[in-house]
Amino acid sequence: MRFAIDKLVFENKMRNLQIGEMIRWPVAGKTLTLTITEVLSDLRIPLRCDRMANNDEAEQRRRMSGQTVILILVVVISIVAAGWTLVTVSTRSEIPSSDLVSLPTTPLSSRGEQMMFVEVTTVAQKGVAVGVRGYLRTVSGAPVAGATVYFTYFLDSKYRTQAATTDQNGCFQVYFPMNWTGWLPLSLTYFGDEQHQGLEQQFSVSGENL
């Protein structure tokens, strides 16, 4: 037999009952009698459904977390691989001690005219990258002669610094104790003087397509 029972009123009444108690409910002029164990059995059905839904959501979150971790690992590996392929360096000769200098620790000059490095390109011999050349000029285009330019690069697990002096055209040129392919990270520094401001700039110098 099926009875129409107000679900909200029924659930409110159930909250204060204990296991083993009996509930009598007037329905259609008759009295429906249930024990609390029967009612709890009926109430477990939506609870099980809710529990299954929660388990499905938790499983979905775990899968999404796993996919996120895998994606992060792929990105990290790609970045590391890109770093390894950025530049390949091979030593072509012993580094003459006279060619290596210490980069000064004095601050760059902030007086005088602003400076710029221009036309910084690879020096090649028989199609192999062996050094760098370029020009030091003021922002107005005037060459600066007799200036010392420092070149810092990474080789054999440490940073190395060499120096070159500009000629009357503001041109500088330096030969490195290695060849390279890819793009060589290179820092150029000019500390300046009373008439010229100091300048430090990062370059990536190509060792291919020479």
VOFI-558971 format. One record per residue (C-alpha): residue in one letter; x, y, z; residue number from 1. Coordinates in steps of 0.001 Angstrom, whole numbers, plus 500000, padded with zeros to 6 digits. Example, Ala and Ser with C-alpha at 12.3 -4.5 7.8 and 13.67 -1.06 7.14 Angstrom:
rec r = a | xx = 512300 | yy = 495500 | zz = 507800 | k = 1
rec r = s | xx = 513670 | yy = 498940 | zz = 507140 | k = 2
//
This chain:
rec r = m | xx = 500000 | yy = 500000 | zz = 500000 | k = 1
rec r = r | xx = 501384 | yy = 503499 | zz = 499126 | k = 2
rec r = f | xx = 500820 | yy = 506500 | zz = 501417 | k = 3
rec r = a | xx = 501308 | yy = 510195 | zz = 500788 | k = 4
rec r = i | xx = 503497 | yy = 511577 | zz = 503626 | k = 5
rec r = d | xx = 504774 | yy = 515124 | zz = 504004 | k = 6
rec r = k | xx = 508533 | yy = 514458 | zz = 503626 | k = 7
rec r = l | xx = 509665 | yy = 517645 | zz = 505401 | k = 8
rec r = v | xx = 507407 | yy = 517096 | zz = 508415 | k = 9
rec r = f | xx = 508429 | yy = 513435 | zz = 508546 | k = 10
rec r = e | xx = 512159 | yy = 514240 | zz = 508534 | k = 11
rec r = n | xx = 511746 | yy = 516889 | zz = 511270 | k = 12
rec r = k | xx = 509971 | yy = 514389 | zz = 513458 | k = 13
rec r = m | xx = 512697 | yy = 511787 | zz = 512878 | k = 14
rec r = r | xx = 515506 | yy = 513990 | zz = 514217 | k = 15
rec r = n | xx = 514545 | yy = 513444 | zz = 517872 | k = 16
rec r = l | xx = 514032 | yy = 509670 | zz = 517713 | k = 17
rec r = q | xx = 516394 | yy = 507016 | zz = 519071 | k = 18
rec r = i | xx = 517228 | yy = 503601 | zz = 517631 | k = 19
rec r = g | xx = 514661 | yy = 501003 | zz = 518703 | k = 20
rec r = e | xx = 511860 | yy = 503532 | zz = 519220 | k = 21
rec r = m | xx = 508622 | yy = 503291 | zz = 517312 | k = 22
rec r = i | xx = 506882 | yy = 505983 | zz = 515353 | k = 23
rec r = r | xx = 503174 | yy = 506138 | zz = 514710 | k = 24
rec r = w | xx = 502040 | yy = 508297 | zz = 511839 | k = 25
rec r = p | xx = 498397 | yy = 509056 | zz = 510972 | k = 26
rec r = v | xx = 497878 | yy = 508469 | zz = 507260 | k = 27
rec r = a | xx = 494503 | yy = 508546 | zz = 505444 | k = 28
rec r = g | xx = 492537 | yy = 507896 | zz = 508625 | k = 29
rec r = k | xx = 494808 | yy = 505046 | zz = 509662 | k = 30
rec r = t | xx = 497879 | yy = 504770 | zz = 511855 | k = 31
rec r = l | xx = 501169 | yy = 503758 | zz = 510200 | k = 32
rec r = t | xx = 503635 | yy = 502184 | zz = 512662 | k = 33
rec r = l | xx = 507367 | yy = 501945 | zz = 511887 | k = 34
rec r = t | xx = 510390 | yy = 501168 | zz = 514011 | k = 35
rec r = i | xx = 513351 | yy = 503506 | zz = 513932 | k = 36
rec r = t | xx = 515515 | yy = 500787 | zz = 512349 | k = 37
rec r = e | xx = 513172 | yy = 500675 | zz = 509333 | k = 38
rec r = v | xx = 513201 | yy = 504428 | zz = 508979 | k = 39
rec r = l | xx = 516992 | yy = 504583 | zz = 509185 | k = 40
rec r = s | xx = 517186 | yy = 501908 | zz = 506523 | k = 41
rec r = d | xx = 515055 | yy = 504061 | zz = 504254 | k = 42
rec r = l | xx = 517096 | yy = 507176 | zz = 505036 | k = 43
rec r = r | xx = 520387 | yy = 505467 | zz = 504167 | k = 44
rec r = i | xx = 519524 | yy = 505381 | zz = 500473 | k = 45
rec r = p | xx = 520086 | yy = 509093 | zz = 499744 | k = 46
rec r = l | xx = 523087 | yy = 509026 | zz = 502089 | k = 47
rec r = r | xx = 524687 | yy = 506251 | zz = 500036 | k = 48
rec r = c | xx = 523986 | yy = 508218 | zz = 496871 | k = 49
rec r = d | xx = 525580 | yy = 511305 | zz = 498368 | k = 50
rec r = r | xx = 528579 | yy = 509249 | zz = 499510 | k = 51
rec r = m | xx = 529013 | yy = 507788 | zz = 496009 | k = 52
rec r = a | xx = 528792 | yy = 511268 | zz = 494499 | k = 53
rec r = n | xx = 531427 | yy = 512537 | zz = 496943 | k = 54
rec r = n | xx = 533684 | yy = 509591 | zz = 496086 | k = 55
rec r = d | xx = 533306 | yy = 510338 | zz = 492374 | k = 56
rec r = e | xx = 534205 | yy = 514001 | zz = 492960 | k = 57
rec r = a | xx = 537239 | yy = 513030 | zz = 495046 | k = 58
rec r = e | xx = 538405 | yy = 510598 | zz = 492363 | k = 59
rec r = q | xx = 537977 | yy = 513268 | zz = 489703 | k = 60
rec r = r | xx = 540022 | yy = 515738 | zz = 491790 | k = 61
rec r = r | xx = 542786 | yy = 513140 | zz = 492229 | k = 62
rec r = r | xx = 542898 | yy = 512549 | zz = 488476 | k = 63
rec r = m | xx = 543036 | yy = 516271 | zz = 487766 | k = 64
rec r = s | xx = 545849 | yy = 516682 | zz = 490331 | k = 65
rec r = g | xx = 547801 | yy = 513855 | zz = 488691 | k = 66
rec r = q | xx = 547353 | yy = 515404 | zz = 485252 | k = 67
rec r = t | xx = 548522 | yy = 518782 | zz = 486597 | k = 68
rec r = v | xx = 551693 | yy = 517234 | zz = 488069 | k = 69
rec r = i | xx = 552461 | yy = 515486 | zz = 484774 | k = 70
rec r = l | xx = 551971 | yy = 518735 | zz = 482841 | k = 71
rec r = i | xx = 554325 | yy = 520619 | zz = 485200 | k = 72
rec r = l | xx = 556979 | yy = 517906 | zz = 484808 | k = 73
rec r = v | xx = 556720 | yy = 518098 | zz = 481016 | k = 74
rec r = v | xx = 557154 | yy = 521890 | zz = 481109 | k = 75
rec r = v | xx = 560168 | yy = 521674 | zz = 483451 | k = 76
rec r = i | xx = 561832 | yy = 518997 | zz = 481316 | k = 77
rec r = s | xx = 561231 | yy = 521095 | zz = 478182 | k = 78
rec r = i | xx = 562820 | yy = 524146 | zz = 479815 | k = 79
rec r = v | xx = 565856 | yy = 522158 | zz = 480945 | k = 80
rec r = a | xx = 566240 | yy = 520626 | zz = 477482 | k = 81
rec r = a | xx = 566004 | yy = 524073 | zz = 475893 | k = 82
rec r = g | xx = 568714 | yy = 525337 | zz = 478244 | k = 83
rec r = w | xx = 571063 | yy = 522513 | zz = 477260 | k = 84
rec r = t | xx = 570519 | yy = 523168 | zz = 473547 | k = 85
rec r = l | xx = 570909 | yy = 526949 | zz = 473897 | k = 86
rec r = v | xx = 574662 | yy = 526863 | zz = 473375 | k = 87
rec r = t | xx = 577253 | yy = 524148 | zz = 472805 | k = 88
rec r = v | xx = 580789 | yy = 525242 | zz = 473695 | k = 89
rec r = s | xx = 584022 | yy = 523459 | zz = 472865 | k = 90
rec r = t | xx = 587427 | yy = 524611 | zz = 474075 | k = 91
rec r = r | xx = 589820 | yy = 525151 | zz = 471179 | k = 92
rec r = s | xx = 592927 | yy = 526121 | zz = 473151 | k = 93
rec r = e | xx = 594264 | yy = 526708 | zz = 476647 | k = 94
rec r = i | xx = 593077 | yy = 529990 | zz = 478111 | k = 95
rec r = p | xx = 596047 | yy = 532362 | zz = 478243 | k = 96
rec r = s | xx = 596223 | yy = 533845 | zz = 481720 | k = 97
rec r = s | xx = 597087 | yy = 537215 | zz = 480226 | k = 98
rec r = d | xx = 593738 | yy = 537278 | zz = 478400 | k = 99
rec r = l | xx = 591703 | yy = 536829 | zz = 481564 | k = 100
rec r = v | xx = 591020 | yy = 539761 | zz = 483873 | k = 101
rec r = s | xx = 588962 | yy = 540476 | zz = 486958 | k = 102
rec r = l | xx = 585809 | yy = 542472 | zz = 486420 | k = 103
rec r = p | xx = 586145 | yy = 545731 | zz = 488418 | k = 104
rec r = t | xx = 583787 | yy = 546183 | zz = 491324 | k = 105
rec r = t | xx = 583574 | yy = 549960 | zz = 491004 | k = 106
rec r = p | xx = 580122 | yy = 551380 | zz = 490187 | k = 107
rec r = l | xx = 579297 | yy = 552514 | zz = 486686 | k = 108
rec r = s | xx = 579775 | yy = 556223 | zz = 486051 | k = 109
rec r = s | xx = 576557 | yy = 558227 | zz = 486031 | k = 110
rec r = r | xx = 578150 | yy = 561394 | zz = 484642 | k = 111
rec r = g | xx = 578556 | yy = 562588 | zz = 481103 | k = 112
rec r = e | xx = 576911 | yy = 561455 | zz = 477905 | k = 113
rec r = q | xx = 574905 | yy = 558260 | zz = 477569 | k = 114
rec r = m | xx = 576571 | yy = 555375 | zz = 475757 | k = 115
rec r = m | xx = 575538 | yy = 552396 | zz = 473650 | k = 116
rec r = f | xx = 576998 | yy = 549221 | zz = 472156 | k = 117
rec r = v | xx = 576205 | yy = 548837 | zz = 468462 | k = 118
rec r = e | xx = 576752 | yy = 546195 | zz = 465788 | k = 119
rec r = v | xx = 577818 | yy = 543491 | zz = 468246 | k = 120
rec r = t | xx = 578482 | yy = 540478 | zz = 466022 | k = 121
rec r = t | xx = 580401 | yy = 537207 | zz = 465894 | k = 122
rec r = v | xx = 584031 | yy = 537031 | zz = 464760 | k = 123
rec r = a | xx = 584455 | yy = 533941 | zz = 462578 | k = 124
rec r = q | xx = 587418 | yy = 532077 | zz = 461145 | k = 125
rec r = k | xx = 586740 | yy = 529479 | zz = 458445 | k = 126
rec r = g | xx = 583079 | yy = 529426 | zz = 459371 | k = 127
rec r = v | xx = 583733 | yy = 528875 | zz = 463076 | k = 128
rec r = a | xx = 582777 | yy = 531364 | zz = 465810 | k = 129
rec r = v | xx = 585912 | yy = 532458 | zz = 467686 | k = 130
rec r = g | xx = 585110 | yy = 535885 | zz = 469165 | k = 131
rec r = v | xx = 583052 | yy = 539061 | zz = 469174 | k = 132
rec r = r | xx = 583388 | yy = 542558 | zz = 467798 | k = 133
rec r = g | xx = 581335 | yy = 545739 | zz = 467980 | k = 134
rec r = y | xx = 581382 | yy = 549501 | zz = 468571 | k = 135
rec r = l | xx = 581112 | yy = 551768 | zz = 471585 | k = 136
rec r = r | xx = 579444 | yy = 555072 | zz = 470781 | k = 137
rec r = t | xx = 577591 | yy = 557908 | zz = 472413 | k = 138
rec r = v | xx = 573840 | yy = 558126 | zz = 471842 | k = 139
rec r = s | xx = 574574 | yy = 560899 | zz = 469378 | k = 140
rec r = g | xx = 576708 | yy = 558464 | zz = 467339 | k = 141
rec r = a | xx = 580216 | yy = 559682 | zz = 468234 | k = 142
rec r = p | xx = 582838 | yy = 556905 | zz = 468645 | k = 143
rec r = v | xx = 584697 | yy = 556601 | zz = 471943 | k = 144
rec r = a | xx = 588398 | yy = 555747 | zz = 471512 | k = 145
rec r = g | xx = 590688 | yy = 554259 | zz = 474151 | k = 146
rec r = a | xx = 587828 | yy = 552855 | zz = 476272 | k = 147
rec r = t | xx = 588069 | yy = 549473 | zz = 477984 | k = 148
rec r = v | xx = 585190 | yy = 547062 | zz = 477320 | k = 149
rec r = y | xx = 584786 | yy = 543910 | zz = 479450 | k = 150
rec r = f | xx = 583336 | yy = 540646 | zz = 478137 | k = 151
rec r = t | xx = 581955 | yy = 538103 | zz = 480619 | k = 152
rec r = y | xx = 580827 | yy = 534584 | zz = 479630 | k = 153
rec r = f | xx = 580441 | yy = 531157 | zz = 481251 | k = 154
rec r = l | xx = 583032 | yy = 528474 | zz = 480473 | k = 155
rec r = d | xx = 584273 | yy = 525378 | zz = 482315 | k = 156
rec r = s | xx = 581854 | yy = 525805 | zz = 485229 | k = 157
rec r = k | xx = 582816 | yy = 529399 | zz = 485992 | k = 158
rec r = y | xx = 582432 | yy = 532934 | zz = 484682 | k = 159
rec r = r | xx = 585377 | yy = 534286 | zz = 482678 | k = 160
rec r = t | xx = 586131 | yy = 537909 | zz = 481850 | k = 161
rec r = q | xx = 588280 | yy = 539332 | zz = 479054 | k = 162
rec r = a | xx = 588859 | yy = 542930 | zz = 478055 | k = 163
rec r = a | xx = 589508 | yy = 544892 | zz = 474864 | k = 164
rec r = t | xx = 590321 | yy = 548545 | zz = 474131 | k = 165
rec r = t | xx = 588415 | yy = 550526 | zz = 471498 | k = 166
rec r = d | xx = 590283 | yy = 552034 | zz = 468532 | k = 167
rec r = q | xx = 589804 | yy = 555493 | zz = 467058 | k = 168
rec r = n | xx = 586517 | yy = 554366 | zz = 465502 | k = 169
rec r = g | xx = 585229 | yy = 553062 | zz = 468802 | k = 170
rec r = c | xx = 585637 | yy = 549494 | zz = 467540 | k = 171
rec r = f | xx = 586430 | yy = 546649 | zz = 469947 | k = 172
rec r = q | xx = 587279 | yy = 543047 | zz = 469170 | k = 173
rec r = v | xx = 588135 | yy = 540050 | zz = 471326 | k = 174
rec r = y | xx = 588974 | yy = 536397 | zz = 470648 | k = 175
rec r = f | xx = 587640 | yy = 533728 | zz = 472994 | k = 176
rec r = p | xx = 589399 | yy = 530475 | zz = 473911 | k = 177
rec r = m | xx = 586453 | yy = 528422 | zz = 472601 | k = 178
rec r = n | xx = 584136 | yy = 527835 | zz = 469677 | k = 179
rec r = w | xx = 580348 | yy = 527613 | zz = 470062 | k = 180
rec r = t | xx = 577129 | yy = 526845 | zz = 468266 | k = 181
rec r = g | xx = 573709 | yy = 528165 | zz = 469227 | k = 182
rec r = w | xx = 573520 | yy = 531442 | zz = 471136 | k = 183
rec r = l | xx = 576271 | yy = 532400 | zz = 473574 | k = 184
rec r = p | xx = 575092 | yy = 534540 | zz = 476548 | k = 185
rec r = l | xx = 577542 | yy = 537423 | zz = 476833 | k = 186
rec r = s | xx = 577698 | yy = 540438 | zz = 479145 | k = 187
rec r = l | xx = 579406 | yy = 543617 | zz = 477880 | k = 188
rec r = t | xx = 580441 | yy = 546262 | zz = 480419 | k = 189
rec r = y | xx = 581896 | yy = 549745 | zz = 480052 | k = 190
rec r = f | xx = 582454 | yy = 551568 | zz = 483346 | k = 191
rec r = g | xx = 582619 | yy = 555066 | zz = 481870 | k = 192
rec r = d | xx = 584481 | yy = 558177 | zz = 482992 | k = 193
rec r = e | xx = 583842 | yy = 561846 | zz = 483715 | k = 194
rec r = q | xx = 582603 | yy = 562471 | zz = 480163 | k = 195
rec r = h | xx = 580819 | yy = 559172 | zz = 479478 | k = 196
rec r = q | xx = 578259 | yy = 557201 | zz = 481460 | k = 197
rec r = g | xx = 578868 | yy = 553557 | zz = 482289 | k = 198
rec r = l | xx = 576952 | yy = 550833 | zz = 480461 | k = 199
rec r = e | xx = 576238 | yy = 547140 | zz = 480998 | k = 200
rec r = q | xx = 574265 | yy = 545122 | zz = 478476 | k = 201
rec r = q | xx = 573416 | yy = 541458 | zz = 477878 | k = 202
rec r = f | xx = 573754 | yy = 539874 | zz = 474445 | k = 203
rec r = s | xx = 573140 | yy = 536460 | zz = 472901 | k = 204
rec r = v | xx = 575767 | yy = 536031 | zz = 470192 | k = 205
rec r = s | xx = 575057 | yy = 533551 | zz = 467418 | k = 206
rec r = g | xx = 577641 | yy = 530880 | zz = 466624 | k = 207
rec r = e | xx = 575783 | yy = 529540 | zz = 463569 | k = 208
rec r = n | xx = 574953 | yy = 530617 | zz = 460025 | k = 209
rec r = l | xx = 578337 | yy = 532244 | zz = 459676 | k = 210
//
